[in-house]
Amino acid sequence: MTFLYYFLPIVLAVYFLVPARGGSLKARNWVIIAASIVFYIWGEPVYVLLLIGQTVVGWVVGLLIERARAKGSKRMMKAALIGGIAAGIGSLGFFKYSDFFVENISNLFGTIPSLLGLALPIGISFYTFQVLSYEIDLYDGKIKLQKSLPAFATYVTFFPALVAGPIIRYAHIEEQLTTRAHSWEDFRIGIRRFTFGLAKKILLANTMGELIEIYKASEVSAYGAGGGGTAALFTWLYAVAYTLHIYFDFSGYSDMAIGVGRMFGFRLRENFNFPYIAESITDFWRRWHISMSFWFRDYVYIRLGGNRVPPARRLFNIIFVWFITGFWHGAGWNFIFWGLYYAAILLVEKYALSRFLGPGDAGKTARKQIVVFARHFYVMILVAVGWVFFDAASLPEAAGRLAMMFGGADRFVSPEALYYLRSYMVPLIACAIGATQIPARIIKYVAGTGKGRKALIVLEPVYICALLLVVTAYLVDGSFNPFIYFRF
């Protein structure tokens, strides 16, 4: 509520009241930087110094790389890059993984762990990767040096994407830092995108979150923490709810970030492309958290040789990339297993199932539609299983839930499961439809007609205001439900 009705309107007002003299955006960039610092302090006052420090270090590393390039010293360039990577990965590793390593080493030697108990700095996984991408791309000569510290700080600290992405590549907004355009059309599109993202989070993701919490409370009540659910159907209901919850939660945040960015004149890249319509797990990861998937592809997988290496090394590259992808999400064995789980599936698809998967067949014959449905079903089952590991507090907890789903429950149906299935049937159906292209196709069809397009233009302010009113009512009446990816 504070962000929606105080912070964002005030920042936008100040931003556009500050003149862009001679086309220069320096003053407006300072507004964004100041707003981003206030935004970060609101949630994490102590670690704002870490954010500022990483920003300054990334900028200085860029200067050192370019100075070494001017001197023709490849060795000094490499030293500067290694120093920058060490600073970024070092701070990320210290704050995010110290207790994980201490605990596991202590368990290995049978000693009592002395945990540091450090709070995880908000957004560190995201802004660290942004700084690293700038340093690496500058070293490779793919981008030009950013001499202006304020412009570079605008890139790193930009508050809409600061705490949960998308991971912005410097190359994608390099020109926008100094020459972006502003228009009422961009502002209108930004408001619409932000509002839709907010509605996805509050109305859809949070409703699924309620069902998830009900299941977990029932699970603990029936068997103790991590002991399983009350019936197989209820556990499947939980898995489906979490699958929809994390999509609308994270894609909703990305929509909000892209929408706010558009209001300020930035055109951020898409982070989701209907991942639940994918026909293979390979396709799923081209559509889910696109900025992260492509970051690991470009800066890890390709750096290790990608597909240009012998088969054994290629196998190692894939496994290693997915190991660190899982580990990036959290300091827990369930996240590591989740990453390796996808590595195994992708390897099977690559070497055994490639001829059976891939793009859906053209046409609408019954046989082809059955094939496409089978592919979708295959993807959604594997993805739902993956999210069970992702959401679990431990591997035994995940194993217990999966056992309930696949034959380990005393019964398949219970009165409790049927009650919550009936209670949440409408939002489940709404979320399932909303995760597909059906709503977008309906809007596109309506907009394709002259009268429909005019009606949408006239009605847009009405339904945007109506959505904001409904969301506000939910925010006033509901409990605090933070975005899932704030954890990472």
DRENDO-1510 file (C-alpha; in Angstrom, 1 decimal, always signed):
<recs>
REC; n; res; u; v; w
REC; 1; MET; +0.0; +0.0; +0.0 .
REC; 2; THR; +2.9; +2.4; +0.9 .
REC; 3; PHE; +4.5; +1.7; -2.5 .
REC; 4; LEU; +1.3; +1.9; -4.5 .
REC; 5; TYR; -0.2; +5.0; -3.1 .
REC; 6; TYR; +2.8; +7.0; -1.7 .
REC; 7; PHE; +6.2; +6.0; -2.9 .
REC; 8; LEU; +5.5; +5.4; -6.7 .
REC; 9; PRO; +3.3; +8.5; -7.3 .
REC; 10; ILE; +5.7; +10.8; -5.5 .
REC; 11; VAL; +8.8; +9.4; -7.3 .
REC; 12; LEU; +7.0; +9.7; -10.7 .
REC; 13; ALA; +6.0; +13.3; -9.9 .
REC; 14; VAL; +9.5; +14.3; -8.8 .
REC; 15; TYR; +11.0; +12.5; -11.8 .
REC; 16; PHE; +8.9; +14.3; -14.4 .
REC; 17; LEU; +9.1; +17.7; -12.6 .
REC; 18; VAL; +12.9; +17.6; -12.9 .
REC; 19; PRO; +13.7; +19.1; -16.3 .
REC; 20; ALA; +15.8; +17.2; -18.9 .
REC; 21; ARG; +17.8; +20.2; -20.0 .
REC; 22; GLY; +19.3; +19.9; -23.4 .
REC; 23; GLY; +18.1; +16.3; -23.6 .
REC; 24; SER; +20.3; +15.3; -20.6 .
REC; 25; LEU; +18.9; +12.7; -18.3 .
REC; 26; LYS; +21.5; +13.2; -15.5 .
REC; 27; ALA; +19.2; +14.9; -13.1 .
REC; 28; ARG; +16.4; +12.4; -13.7 .
REC; 29; ASN; +18.9; +9.5; -13.2 .
REC; 30; TRP; +19.7; +11.0; -9.9 .
REC; 31; VAL; +16.0; +10.9; -9.0 .
REC; 32; ILE; +15.9; +7.2; -9.8 .
REC; 33; ILE; +19.1; +6.6; -7.8 .
REC; 34; ALA; +17.8; +8.4; -4.7 .
REC; 35; ALA; +14.4; +6.6; -5.0 .
REC; 36; SER; +16.2; +3.3; -5.3 .
REC; 37; ILE; +18.3; +3.9; -2.2 .
REC; 38; VAL; +15.1; +4.9; -0.2 .
REC; 39; PHE; +13.3; +1.9; -1.6 .
REC; 40; TYR; +16.1; -0.4; -0.5 .
REC; 41; ILE; +16.5; +1.2; +2.9 .
REC; 42; TRP; +12.8; +0.7; +3.5 .
REC; 43; GLY; +13.3; -3.0; +3.4 .
REC; 44; GLU; +17.0; -3.5; +4.2 .
REC; 45; PRO; +18.6; -0.4; +5.9 .
REC; 46; VAL; +21.9; -2.2; +6.9 .
REC; 47; TYR; +22.8; -3.8; +3.6 .
REC; 48; VAL; +22.3; -0.7; +1.5 .
REC; 49; LEU; +26.0; -0.1; +1.9 .
REC; 50; LEU; +26.6; -3.5; +0.3 .
REC; 51; LEU; +24.5; -2.4; -2.7 .
REC; 52; ILE; +26.4; +0.9; -3.0 .
REC; 53; GLY; +29.7; -0.9; -2.6 .
REC; 54; GLN; +29.0; -3.4; -5.3 .
REC; 55; THR; +27.9; -0.6; -7.6 .
REC; 56; VAL; +31.1; +1.4; -7.1 .
REC; 57; VAL; +33.3; -1.7; -7.4 .
REC; 58; GLY; +31.6; -2.7; -10.7 .
REC; 59; TRP; +32.1; +0.8; -12.0 .
REC; 60; VAL; +35.8; +0.9; -10.9 .
REC; 61; VAL; +36.5; -2.5; -12.4 .
REC; 62; GLY; +35.1; -1.3; -15.7 .
REC; 63; LEU; +37.5; +1.7; -15.6 .
REC; 64; LEU; +40.4; -0.6; -14.8 .
REC; 65; ILE; +39.5; -3.0; -17.7 .
REC; 66; GLU; +39.3; -0.1; -20.1 .
REC; 67; ARG; +42.6; +1.4; -18.9 .
REC; 68; ALA; +44.3; -1.9; -19.3 .
REC; 69; ARG; +42.9; -2.3; -22.8 .
REC; 70; ALA; +44.3; +1.2; -23.7 .
REC; 71; LYS; +47.7; +0.0; -22.6 .
REC; 72; GLY; +47.3; -3.2; -24.6 .
REC; 73; SER; +47.7; -5.4; -21.5 .
REC; 74; LYS; +45.6; -8.5; -21.7 .
REC; 75; ARG; +47.0; -9.7; -18.4 .
REC; 76; MET; +45.9; -6.5; -16.5 .
REC; 77; MET; +42.4; -6.7; -18.1 .
REC; 78; LYS; +42.1; -10.3; -17.0 .
REC; 79; ALA; +43.3; -9.4; -13.5 .
REC; 80; ALA; +40.7; -6.6; -13.2 .
REC; 81; LEU; +37.9; -8.9; -14.4 .
REC; 82; ILE; +38.9; -11.7; -12.0 .
REC; 83; GLY; +39.0; -9.1; -9.2 .
REC; 84; GLY; +35.5; -7.9; -10.1 .
REC; 85; ILE; +34.1; -11.4; -10.3 .
REC; 86; ALA; +35.8; -12.4; -7.0 .
REC; 87; ALA; +34.3; -9.3; -5.3 .
REC; 88; GLY; +30.8; -10.1; -6.6 .
REC; 89; ILE; +30.8; -13.8; -6.1 .
REC; 90; GLY; +32.6; -13.5; -2.8 .
REC; 91; SER; +30.0; -11.2; -1.2 .
REC; 92; LEU; +27.2; -13.3; -2.6 .
REC; 93; GLY; +28.8; -16.5; -1.3 .
REC; 94; PHE; +29.5; -15.0; +2.1 .
REC; 95; PHE; +26.1; -13.7; +2.9 .
REC; 96; LYS; +24.1; -16.4; +1.2 .
REC; 97; TYR; +26.0; -19.6; +1.7 .
REC; 98; SER; +28.2; -19.3; +4.8 .
REC; 99; ASP; +25.9; -21.1; +7.1 .
REC; 100; PHE; +25.2; -23.8; +4.6 .
REC; 101; PHE; +28.9; -24.7; +4.3 .
REC; 102; VAL; +29.5; -24.3; +8.1 .
REC; 103; GLU; +26.6; -26.6; +8.9 .
REC; 104; ASN; +27.5; -29.3; +6.3 .
REC; 105; ILE; +31.2; -29.3; +7.3 .
REC; 106; SER; +30.2; -29.5; +10.9 .
REC; 107; ASN; +27.9; -32.4; +10.2 .
REC; 108; LEU; +30.6; -34.1; +8.2 .
REC; 109; PHE; +33.0; -34.0; +11.2 .
REC; 110; GLY; +30.4; -34.5; +13.9 .
REC; 111; THR; +30.9; -31.1; +15.5 .
REC; 112; ILE; +28.4; -28.5; +16.6 .
REC; 113; PRO; +28.0; -25.8; +13.9 .
REC; 114; SER; +28.7; -22.2; +14.9 .
REC; 115; LEU; +26.3; -20.5; +12.5 .
REC; 116; LEU; +26.8; -16.8; +11.6 .
REC; 117; GLY; +23.1; -16.2; +11.3 .
REC; 118; LEU; +23.5; -13.6; +8.6 .
REC; 119; ALA; +20.4; -12.1; +7.1 .
REC; 120; LEU; +20.3; -12.4; +3.3 .
REC; 121; PRO; +20.7; -9.0; +1.7 .
REC; 122; ILE; +17.6; -8.3; -0.4 .
REC; 123; GLY; +18.1; -8.7; -4.2 .
REC; 124; ILE; +21.8; -9.6; -3.9 .
REC; 125; SER; +21.5; -12.5; -6.3 .
REC; 126; PHE; +20.0; -10.2; -8.9 .
REC; 127; TYR; +22.2; -7.0; -8.7 .
REC; 128; THR; +25.3; -9.1; -8.3 .
REC; 129; PHE; +24.6; -10.8; -11.7 .
REC; 130; GLN; +23.9; -7.5; -13.3 .
REC; 131; VAL; +27.3; -6.1; -12.2 .
REC; 132; LEU; +29.0; -9.3; -13.4 .
REC; 133; SER; +27.4; -9.2; -16.8 .
REC; 134; TYR; +28.6; -5.6; -17.3 .
REC; 135; GLU; +32.2; -6.5; -16.3 .
REC; 136; ILE; +32.3; -9.6; -18.5 .
REC; 137; ASP; +30.7; -7.9; -21.5 .
REC; 138; LEU; +33.1; -5.0; -21.2 .
REC; 139; TYR; +36.0; -7.3; -21.0 .
REC; 140; ASP; +34.8; -9.1; -24.2 .
REC; 141; GLY; +34.4; -5.7; -26.0 .
REC; 142; LYS; +30.6; -6.2; -26.5 .
REC; 143; ILE; +29.7; -2.9; -24.8 .
REC; 144; LYS; +31.3; +0.4; -24.2 .
REC; 145; LEU; +32.7; +1.7; -20.9 .
REC; 146; GLN; +30.2; +3.6; -18.8 .
REC; 147; LYS; +32.3; +6.6; -17.6 .
REC; 148; SER; +29.4; +8.1; -15.6 .
REC; 149; LEU; +28.9; +6.7; -12.2 .
REC; 150; PRO; +25.3; +8.0; -11.9 .
REC; 151; ALA; +24.4; +6.3; -15.2 .
REC; 152; PHE; +26.0; +3.1; -14.0 .
REC; 153; ALA; +24.3; +3.3; -10.6 .
REC; 154; THR; +20.9; +3.9; -12.3 .
REC; 155; TYR; +21.5; +0.5; -14.1 .
REC; 156; VAL; +22.5; -1.4; -11.0 .
REC; 157; THR; +20.1; +0.1; -8.4 .
REC; 158; PHE; +17.0; +0.6; -10.6 .
REC; 159; PHE; +14.3; -0.1; -8.0 .
REC; 160; PRO; +11.6; -1.8; -10.0 .
REC; 161; ALA; +14.0; -4.7; -10.8 .
REC; 162; LEU; +16.3; -4.4; -7.8 .
REC; 163; VAL; +15.0; -7.0; -5.5 .
REC; 164; ALA; +13.5; -9.8; -7.7 .
REC; 165; GLY; +14.6; -9.2; -11.2 .
REC; 166; PRO; +14.4; -9.5; -14.1 .
REC; 167; ILE; +18.2; -9.6; -14.4 .
REC; 168; ILE; +18.9; -6.6; -16.6 .
REC; 169; ARG; +21.8; -6.8; -19.1 .
REC; 170; TYR; +23.7; -3.6; -19.5 .
REC; 171; ALA; +23.8; -4.1; -23.2 .
REC; 172; HIS; +20.0; -4.1; -23.3 .
REC; 173; ILE; +19.6; -0.7; -21.7 .
REC; 174; GLU; +23.0; +1.0; -22.5 .
REC; 175; GLU; +21.5; +3.7; -24.7 .
REC; 176; GLN; +18.4; +4.1; -22.5 .
REC; 177; LEU; +20.5; +5.3; -19.6 .
REC; 178; THR; +21.3; +8.5; -21.4 .
REC; 179; THR; +18.8; +8.9; -24.3 .
REC; 180; ARG; +15.5; +7.2; -23.4 .
REC; 181; ALA; +12.3; +8.8; -24.6 .
REC; 182; HIS; +9.2; +9.5; -22.6 .
REC; 183; SER; +5.6; +9.6; -24.0 .
REC; 184; TRP; +2.1; +9.4; -22.7 .
REC; 185; GLU; +1.7; +6.2; -24.7 .
REC; 186; ASP; +4.6; +4.5; -22.9 .
REC; 187; PHE; +3.2; +5.8; -19.6 .
REC; 188; ARG; -0.3; +4.3; -20.4 .
REC; 189; ILE; +1.2; +1.0; -21.4 .
REC; 190; GLY; +3.3; +1.0; -18.2 .
REC; 191; ILE; +0.4; +1.6; -16.0 .
REC; 192; ARG; -1.6; -1.2; -17.7 .
REC; 193; ARG; +1.3; -3.7; -17.4 .
REC; 194; PHE; +2.0; -2.7; -13.8 .
REC; 195; THR; -1.7; -3.1; -12.8 .
REC; 196; PHE; -2.0; -6.5; -14.5 .
REC; 197; GLY; +1.1; -7.7; -12.7 .
REC; 198; LEU; -0.2; -6.4; -9.4 .
REC; 199; ALA; -3.5; -8.2; -10.0 .
REC; 200; LYS; -1.7; -11.4; -10.9 .
REC; 201; LYS; +0.1; -11.3; -7.6 .
REC; 202; ILE; -2.7; -10.2; -5.2 .
REC; 203; LEU; -5.8; -11.8; -6.8 .
REC; 204; LEU; -4.3; -15.0; -8.3 .
REC; 205; ALA; -0.9; -15.9; -6.6 .
REC; 206; ASN; -2.1; -15.0; -3.1 .
REC; 207; THR; -5.3; -17.0; -3.5 .
REC; 208; MET; -3.2; -20.0; -4.4 .
REC; 209; GLY; -0.9; -19.2; -1.5 .
REC; 210; GLU; -3.9; -19.5; +0.9 .
REC; 211; LEU; -4.6; -23.0; -0.4 .
REC; 212; ILE; -0.9; -23.9; +0.1 .
REC; 213; GLU; -0.9; -22.7; +3.7 .
REC; 214; ILE; -4.1; -24.6; +4.4 .
REC; 215; TYR; -2.5; -27.8; +3.1 .
REC; 216; LYS; +0.7; -27.3; +5.1 .
REC; 217; ALA; -1.3; -26.6; +8.3 .
REC; 218; SER; -3.3; -29.8; +7.6 .
REC; 219; GLU; -0.1; -31.7; +6.9 .
REC; 220; VAL; +1.5; -30.7; +10.2 .
REC; 221; SER; -1.8; -31.4; +12.1 .
REC; 222; ALA; -2.1; -34.9; +10.6 .
REC; 223; TYR; +1.5; -36.2; +10.7 .
REC; 224; GLY; +3.8; -33.6; +12.2 .
REC; 225; ALA; +6.0; -31.3; +10.2 .
REC; 226; GLY; +7.1; -32.7; +6.9 .
REC; 227; GLY; +5.1; -35.9; +7.5 .
REC; 228; GLY; +2.8; -35.8; +4.5 .
REC; 229; GLY; -0.7; -34.7; +3.7 .
REC; 230; THR; -4.1; -36.1; +4.7 .
REC; 231; ALA; -4.8; -37.6; +1.3 .
REC; 232; ALA; -3.2; -38.0; -2.1 .
REC; 233; LEU; -5.8; -35.7; -3.7 .
REC; 234; PHE; -5.0; -33.0; -1.2 .
REC; 235; THR; -1.3; -33.3; -1.9 .
REC; 236; TRP; -1.9; -33.1; -5.6 .
REC; 237; LEU; -4.1; -30.1; -5.0 .
REC; 238; TYR; -1.2; -28.5; -3.1 .
REC; 239; ALA; +1.3; -29.3; -6.0 .
REC; 240; VAL; -1.0; -27.7; -8.6 .
REC; 241; ALA; -1.7; -24.7; -6.4 .
REC; 242; TYR; +2.1; -24.1; -5.9 .
REC; 243; THR; +2.7; -24.5; -9.6 .
REC; 244; LEU; +0.2; -21.8; -10.3 .
REC; 245; HIS; +1.2; -19.7; -7.3 .
REC; 246; ILE; +4.9; -19.4; -8.2 .
REC; 247; TYR; +4.1; -18.5; -11.8 .
REC; 248; PHE; +1.7; -15.7; -11.0 .
REC; 249; ASP; +3.8; -14.5; -8.1 .
REC; 250; PHE; +7.0; -14.2; -10.1 .
REC; 251; SER; +5.6; -13.3; -13.5 .
REC; 252; GLY; +3.4; -10.8; -11.7 .
REC; 253; TYR; +6.5; -9.1; -10.2 .
REC; 254; SER; +8.2; -9.1; -13.5 .
REC; 255; ASP; +5.2; -7.5; -15.1 .
REC; 256; MET; +5.2; -4.8; -12.4 .
REC; 257; ALA; +8.9; -4.2; -12.9 .
REC; 258; ILE; +8.5; -4.0; -16.7 .
REC; 259; GLY; +5.5; -1.7; -16.3 .
REC; 260; VAL; +7.2; +0.7; -13.8 .
REC; 261; GLY; +10.3; +0.7; -16.1 .
REC; 262; ARG; +8.1; +1.7; -19.0 .
REC; 263; MET; +6.7; +4.6; -17.0 .
REC; 264; PHE; +10.3; +5.9; -16.6 .
REC; 265; GLY; +11.0; +5.4; -20.3 .
REC; 266; PHE; +12.9; +2.1; -19.9 .
REC; 267; ARG; +12.0; -0.9; -22.1 .
REC; 268; LEU; +13.0; -4.0; -20.1 .
REC; 269; ARG; +13.1; -7.4; -21.7 .
REC; 270; GLU; +10.4; -10.0; -21.1 .
REC; 271; ASN; +11.1; -12.5; -18.4 .
REC; 272; PHE; +8.2; -15.0; -19.0 .
REC; 273; ASN; +6.6; -16.3; -22.2 .
REC; 274; PHE; +3.8; -18.6; -21.1 .
REC; 275; PRO; +6.1; -21.3; -19.8 .
REC; 276; TYR; +3.2; -23.6; -19.0 .
REC; 277; ILE; +2.3; -24.1; -22.6 .
REC; 278; ALA; +5.7; -25.6; -23.3 .
REC; 279; GLU; +5.9; -29.0; -25.0 .
REC; 280; SER; +9.2; -30.0; -23.5 .
REC; 281; ILE; +11.3; -29.1; -20.5 .
REC; 282; THR; +13.8; -27.6; -22.9 .
REC; 283; ASP; +11.1; -25.3; -24.2 .
REC; 284; PHE; +9.9; -24.6; -20.6 .
REC; 285; TRP; +13.3; -23.2; -19.7 .
REC; 286; ARG; +13.3; -21.0; -22.7 .
REC; 287; ARG; +10.1; -19.5; -21.4 .
REC; 288; TRP; +10.6; -19.4; -17.6 .
REC; 289; HIS; +12.7; -16.7; -15.9 .
REC; 290; ILE; +14.3; -16.0; -19.3 .
REC; 291; SER; +16.8; -13.4; -17.9 .
REC; 292; MET; +18.2; -16.0; -15.5 .
REC; 293; SER; +18.2; -18.9; -18.0 .
REC; 294; PHE; +20.0; -16.9; -20.6 .
REC; 295; TRP; +22.5; -15.4; -18.1 .
REC; 296; PHE; +23.6; -18.9; -17.1 .
REC; 297; ARG; +23.7; -20.0; -20.7 .
REC; 298; ASP; +25.8; -17.0; -21.9 .
REC; 299; TYR; +28.1; -16.5; -18.9 .
REC; 300; VAL; +28.6; -20.1; -17.7 .
REC; 301; TYR; +27.6; -22.7; -20.2 .
REC; 302; ILE; +29.1; -21.1; -23.3 .
REC; 303; ARG; +32.2; -20.0; -21.2 .
REC; 304; LEU; +32.7; -23.7; -20.4 .
REC; 305; GLY; +32.7; -24.6; -24.0 .
REC; 306; GLY; +29.0; -25.1; -24.5 .
REC; 307; ASN; +28.3; -27.6; -27.3 .
REC; 308; ARG; +31.7; -27.1; -28.9 .
REC; 309; VAL; +33.5; -29.7; -26.7 .
REC; 310; PRO; +33.7; -33.5; -26.6 .
REC; 311; PRO; +30.5; -35.3; -25.4 .
REC; 312; ALA; +31.9; -36.1; -21.9 .
REC; 313; ARG; +32.8; -32.4; -21.3 .
REC; 314; ARG; +29.4; -31.3; -22.7 .
REC; 315; LEU; +27.7; -33.6; -20.2 .
REC; 316; PHE; +29.7; -32.1; -17.4 .
REC; 317; ASN; +28.9; -28.6; -18.6 .
REC; 318; ILE; +25.1; -29.2; -18.5 .
REC; 319; ILE; +25.3; -30.9; -15.1 .
REC; 320; PHE; +27.5; -28.1; -13.6 .
REC; 321; VAL; +25.3; -25.3; -15.0 .
REC; 322; TRP; +22.2; -26.8; -13.5 .
REC; 323; PHE; +23.9; -27.5; -10.2 .
REC; 324; ILE; +24.8; -23.8; -9.8 .
REC; 325; THR; +21.3; -22.8; -11.1 .
REC; 326; GLY; +19.8; -24.7; -8.3 .
REC; 327; PHE; +22.3; -23.5; -5.8 .
REC; 328; TRP; +21.7; -19.9; -6.9 .
REC; 329; HIS; +18.1; -20.2; -5.8 .
REC; 330; GLY; +19.0; -21.1; -2.3 .
REC; 331; ALA; +21.5; -22.6; +0.2 .
REC; 332; GLY; +19.8; -25.9; +0.6 .
REC; 333; TRP; +20.1; -29.5; -0.7 .
REC; 334; ASN; +16.6; -29.3; -2.0 .
REC; 335; PHE; +17.6; -26.5; -4.4 .
REC; 336; ILE; +20.7; -28.4; -5.5 .
REC; 337; PHE; +18.6; -31.5; -6.1 .
REC; 338; TRP; +16.0; -29.4; -8.0 .
REC; 339; GLY; +18.7; -28.1; -10.3 .
REC; 340; LEU; +20.2; -31.6; -10.9 .
REC; 341; TYR; +16.7; -32.9; -11.4 .
REC; 342; TYR; +16.3; -30.6; -14.4 .
REC; 343; ALA; +19.8; -31.4; -15.6 .
REC; 344; ALA; +18.8; -35.1; -15.8 .
REC; 345; ILE; +15.5; -34.4; -17.6 .
REC; 346; LEU; +17.2; -32.1; -20.1 .
REC; 347; LEU; +19.9; -34.7; -20.8 .
REC; 348; VAL; +17.2; -37.4; -21.4 .
REC; 349; GLU; +15.4; -35.0; -23.8 .
REC; 350; LYS; +18.6; -34.1; -25.6 .
REC; 351; TYR; +19.8; -37.6; -26.1 .
REC; 352; ALA; +16.7; -39.9; -26.0 .
REC; 353; LEU; +13.5; -37.9; -26.5 .
REC; 354; SER; +14.4; -35.2; -29.0 .
REC; 355; ARG; +12.5; -36.9; -31.9 .
REC; 356; PHE; +9.4; -37.2; -29.8 .
REC; 357; LEU; +9.4; -33.7; -28.4 .
REC; 358; GLY; +10.0; -30.2; -29.8 .
REC; 359; PRO; +7.5; -27.9; -31.5 .
REC; 360; GLY; +3.9; -29.1; -31.8 .
REC; 361; ASP; +2.8; -30.5; -35.2 .
REC; 362; ALA; +0.9; -28.1; -37.4 .
REC; 363; GLY; -2.7; -28.7; -38.1 .
REC; 364; LYS; -5.7; -29.7; -36.0 .
REC; 365; THR; -6.2; -33.4; -36.6 .
REC; 366; ALA; -7.3; -35.4; -33.6 .
REC; 367; ARG; -4.0; -37.4; -33.6 .
REC; 368; LYS; -1.8; -34.3; -33.7 .
REC; 369; GLN; -3.9; -32.7; -30.9 .
REC; 370; ILE; -3.4; -35.8; -28.8 .
REC; 371; VAL; +0.3; -35.6; -29.3 .
REC; 372; VAL; +0.4; -32.0; -28.3 .
REC; 373; PHE; -1.7; -32.6; -25.2 .
REC; 374; ALA; +0.6; -35.5; -24.2 .
REC; 375; ARG; +3.6; -33.2; -24.5 .
REC; 376; HIS; +1.9; -30.6; -22.3 .
REC; 377; PHE; +0.9; -33.2; -19.8 .
REC; 378; TYR; +4.4; -34.6; -19.7 .
REC; 379; VAL; +5.8; -31.1; -19.0 .
REC; 380; MET; +3.3; -30.1; -16.4 .
REC; 381; ILE; +3.7; -33.4; -14.4 .
REC; 382; LEU; +7.5; -32.9; -14.3 .
REC; 383; VAL; +7.3; -29.2; -13.5 .
REC; 384; ALA; +4.9; -29.8; -10.7 .
REC; 385; VAL; +7.2; -32.5; -9.2 .
REC; 386; GLY; +10.1; -30.1; -9.5 .
REC; 387; TRP; +8.1; -27.4; -7.6 .
REC; 388; VAL; +7.5; -29.8; -4.7 .
REC; 389; PHE; +11.3; -30.1; -4.3 .
REC; 390; PHE; +11.7; -26.3; -4.7 .
REC; 391; ASP; +9.1; -25.5; -2.0 .
REC; 392; ALA; +10.1; -28.1; +0.5 .
REC; 393; ALA; +12.2; -27.2; +3.6 .
REC; 394; SER; +14.2; -30.4; +3.1 .
REC; 395; LEU; +14.6; -33.3; +0.8 .
REC; 396; PRO; +12.8; -35.7; +3.3 .
REC; 397; GLU; +9.9; -33.3; +3.3 .
REC; 398; ALA; +9.8; -33.3; -0.5 .
REC; 399; ALA; +10.1; -37.1; -0.6 .
REC; 400; GLY; +7.2; -37.4; +1.8 .
REC; 401; ARG; +4.9; -35.2; -0.3 .
REC; 402; LEU; +5.9; -37.0; -3.5 .
REC; 403; ALA; +5.2; -40.4; -1.9 .
REC; 404; MET; +1.7; -39.1; -1.0 .
REC; 405; MET; +1.2; -38.1; -4.6 .
REC; 406; PHE; +2.4; -41.3; -6.2 .
REC; 407; GLY; +0.8; -44.1; -4.2 .
REC; 408; GLY; +2.1; -43.7; -0.6 .
REC; 409; ALA; -1.1; -42.2; +0.9 .
REC; 410; ASP; -3.5; -44.3; +2.9 .
REC; 411; ARG; -6.3; -43.0; +0.7 .
REC; 412; PHE; -6.7; -40.9; -2.4 .
REC; 413; VAL; -9.8; -38.9; -1.4 .
REC; 414; SER; -10.8; -37.3; +1.9 .
REC; 415; PRO; -13.7; -35.1; +2.9 .
REC; 416; GLU; -11.1; -32.3; +3.6 .
REC; 417; ALA; -9.6; -32.6; +0.1 .
REC; 418; LEU; -13.0; -32.5; -1.6 .
REC; 419; TYR; -14.0; -29.5; +0.5 .
REC; 420; TYR; -11.0; -27.5; -0.5 .
REC; 421; LEU; -11.2; -28.7; -4.1 .
REC; 422; ARG; -14.8; -27.4; -4.3 .
REC; 423; SER; -13.9; -24.2; -2.4 .
REC; 424; TYR; -11.0; -23.3; -4.7 .
REC; 425; MET; -12.3; -24.7; -8.0 .
REC; 426; VAL; -13.1; -21.3; -9.5 .
REC; 427; PRO; -9.7; -19.6; -8.7 .
REC; 428; LEU; -7.9; -22.8; -9.8 .
REC; 429; ILE; -9.7; -22.7; -13.2 .
REC; 430; ALA; -9.1; -19.0; -13.5 .
REC; 431; CYS; -5.4; -19.4; -12.8 .
REC; 432; ALA; -5.1; -22.4; -15.2 .
REC; 433; ILE; -6.7; -20.3; -18.0 .
REC; 434; GLY; -4.7; -17.3; -17.1 .
REC; 435; ALA; -1.4; -19.2; -17.5 .
REC; 436; THR; -2.2; -19.8; -21.1 .
REC; 437; GLN; -2.4; -17.6; -24.2 .
REC; 438; ILE; -6.3; -17.7; -24.2 .
REC; 439; PRO; -6.8; -14.3; -22.5 .
REC; 440; ALA; -4.3; -12.6; -24.8 .
REC; 441; ARG; -5.8; -14.2; -27.8 .
REC; 442; ILE; -9.3; -13.0; -26.8 .
REC; 443; ILE; -8.0; -9.4; -26.3 .
REC; 444; LYS; -6.2; -9.6; -29.6 .
REC; 445; TYR; -9.3; -10.8; -31.4 .
REC; 446; VAL; -11.4; -8.1; -29.9 .
REC; 447; ALA; -8.8; -5.4; -30.7 .
REC; 448; GLY; -8.7; -6.7; -34.3 .
REC; 449; THR; -12.1; -5.2; -35.0 .
REC; 450; GLY; -12.6; -1.4; -35.3 .
REC; 451; LYS; -15.4; -1.3; -32.8 .
REC; 452; GLY; -13.5; -3.6; -30.4 .
REC; 453; ARG; -10.4; -1.6; -30.6 .
REC; 454; LYS; -12.2; +1.7; -29.8 .
REC; 455; ALA; -14.1; +0.0; -27.0 .
REC; 456; LEU; -10.9; -1.3; -25.4 .
REC; 457; ILE; -9.4; +2.2; -25.6 .
REC; 458; VAL; -12.4; +3.8; -24.0 .
REC; 459; LEU; -12.8; +1.1; -21.3 .
REC; 460; GLU; -9.1; +0.7; -20.4 .
REC; 461; PRO; -9.1; +3.4; -17.7 .
REC; 462; VAL; -12.3; +1.9; -16.3 .
REC; 463; TYR; -11.0; -1.6; -15.9 .
REC; 464; ILE; -7.6; -0.4; -14.7 .
REC; 465; CYS; -9.3; +1.6; -12.0 .
REC; 466; ALA; -11.6; -1.3; -11.1 .
REC; 467; LEU; -8.6; -3.6; -10.8 .
REC; 468; LEU; -6.8; -1.2; -8.6 .
REC; 469; LEU; -9.9; -0.9; -6.4 .
REC; 470; VAL; -10.3; -4.6; -6.0 .
REC; 471; VAL; -6.5; -5.1; -5.4 .
REC; 472; THR; -6.7; -2.3; -2.7 .
REC; 473; ALA; -9.6; -4.0; -1.0 .
REC; 474; TYR; -7.6; -7.3; -0.9 .
REC; 475; LEU; -4.5; -5.5; +0.4 .
REC; 476; VAL; -6.5; -3.8; +3.2 .
REC; 477; ASP; -8.3; -7.0; +4.2 .
REC; 478; GLY; -5.5; -9.5; +3.6 .
REC; 479; SER; -2.3; -10.4; +5.4 .
REC; 480; PHE; +1.3; -9.7; +4.2 .
REC; 481; ASN; +2.3; -12.1; +1.5 .
REC; 482; PRO; +5.8; -11.2; +0.1 .
REC; 483; PHE; +7.0; -12.2; -3.3 .
REC; 484; ILE; +8.6; -15.7; -3.4 .
REC; 485; TYR; +11.7; -14.5; -5.2 .
REC; 486; PHE; +12.5; -12.0; -2.4 .
REC; 487; ARG; +14.1; -15.0; -0.7 .
REC; 488; PHE; +16.8; -15.3; -3.4 .
</recs>
